[in-house]
Amino acid sequence: MGQESLVNEQIDAGEDFAREFSDYVPVDVAFWINSPADSEGWFLYLASSGINDDNFDLAYGEVLRRVGNNRKQWLDAFQVKLLNGADPLATEVIEIRNRYPLKIATQYNGSSIAGIAIDGAYIYPPITAPSSAT
């Protein structure tokens, strides 16, 4: 990866995946971060209070299953990082999102989040599970 900018297709794929994943476990916040400490480029973070030490491996298995089943061109399962909703990174991103409430993914140009140096971030509005037809 290692790319400088996140393209619209990746932003859309991340939001679609976060909505789909919220069917498995509610997503408190979803966002992309590009950190200079990580030479691999952009990562999609999904934070949920439903993810903890007891089910962390199962949740990653669900990421692999869902990304693999849909063969998402603009999202690789290894770009997805899961966090507990109480993680300091997740709570600070929620604060930023709530400070600037928009209905689309929003670029954040700060230099750090929760003490992590960043080259950029995109923060999604609150994620809701897709409605299932009954």
C-alpha positions in Angstrom: 0.0 0.0 0.0 2.0 3.0 1.2 0.0 5.4 -0.8 -0.3 9.1 0.1 -4.0 9.6 -0.4 -7.1 7.6 0.2 -9.3 7.4 -2.9 -13.1 7.8 -3.0 -13.6 4.2 -3.8 -11.7 3.2 -0.6 -13.7 5.6 1.5 -16.9 4.2 0.1 -15.7 0.6 0.5 -14.8 1.3 4.1 -18.2 2.8 4.9 -20.0 -0.1 3.2 -17.9 -2.6 5.1 -18.4 -0.8 8.5 -22.2 -0.9 7.9 -22.0 -4.6 6.9 -19.8 -5.4 9.9 -22.3 -3.6 12.2 -24.7 -6.4 11.4 -22.2 -8.7 13.3 -21.4 -6.3 16.2 -22.5 -2.6 16.6 -19.8 -0.3 15.4 -19.3 2.7 17.8 -17.0 4.5 15.3 -15.3 3.8 12.0 -12.3 5.7 10.5 -9.3 5.5 8.3 -5.8 6.6 9.6 -2.5 7.0 7.8 0.2 7.1 10.3 3.9 7.8 9.5 4.8 5.2 12.1 3.1 2.6 9.9 4.8 2.4 6.5 1.9 0.3 5.2 -0.4 3.3 4.5 -4.0 3.7 5.3 -5.9 1.4 7.8 -9.6 1.2 8.5 -10.4 1.1 12.2 -13.6 -0.3 13.5 -14.3 0.2 17.2 -17.1 -1.5 19.1 -17.9 -2.0 22.8 -18.9 -5.5 21.7 -15.3 -6.4 20.9 -13.2 -7.5 23.8 -10.4 -9.9 24.7 -12.8 -12.8 24.8 -14.0 -12.4 21.2 -11.2 -10.5 19.5 -10.1 -13.5 17.4 -13.7 -14.3 16.4 -14.2 -10.7 15.3 -11.1 -10.8 13.1 -12.3 -14.1 11.7 -15.6 -12.3 10.8 -13.6 -9.6 9.1 -11.7 -12.2 7.0 -15.0 -14.0 6.2 -16.9 -10.9 5.1 -14.1 -9.3 3.1 -13.3 -12.6 1.4 -16.9 -13.4 0.6 -17.5 -10.1 -1.1 -14.1 -9.8 -2.8 -13.9 -6.1 -2.1 -11.6 -4.5 -4.7 -10.9 -1.4 -2.6 -10.6 -3.1 0.8 -8.1 -5.7 2.0 -8.9 -7.6 5.2 -5.4 -6.8 6.4 -6.2 -3.1 6.2 -8.8 -3.5 8.9 -8.0 -3.0 12.6 -10.4 -3.7 15.4 -10.6 -1.9 18.7 -12.8 -2.0 21.8 -15.0 1.1 21.9 -13.3 2.2 25.1 -9.9 2.3 23.5 -8.4 5.9 23.8 -8.0 6.1 20.1 -11.7 5.2 19.6 -12.9 7.6 22.3 -10.9 10.5 20.9 -12.2 9.9 17.3 -15.7 9.8 18.6 -15.1 13.2 20.3 -13.8 14.6 17.0 -16.7 13.1 15.0 -19.2 14.6 17.5 -17.5 18.0 17.4 -18.0 18.1 13.6 -21.2 16.2 12.9 -21.6 15.6 9.1 -23.4 13.0 7.2 -20.4 12.0 5.1 -16.9 10.8 5.8 -14.9 13.8 7.0 -11.2 14.4 6.5 -9.5 15.3 9.7 -6.2 17.3 9.3 -4.9 17.2 12.8 -1.3 16.0 13.4 -2.2 13.4 16.0 -5.1 11.5 17.6 -4.8 10.0 21.0 -1.0 10.6 21.0 -0.5 8.9 17.6 1.1 10.9 14.9 -1.0 10.9 11.8 -0.6 12.0 8.2 -4.3 12.0 7.7 -7.7 10.6 8.8 -11.2 10.1 7.5 -13.9 9.8 10.1 -17.3 8.3 9.2 -20.6 9.6 10.6 -22.3 7.2 13.0 -22.7 3.7 11.5 -26.0 1.9 11.5 -26.5 -1.7 10.5 -28.1 -2.3 7.1 -31.9 -2.8 7.5 -32.9 -6.3 6.6 -35.9 -7.0 4.5 -38.6 -9.0 6.3 
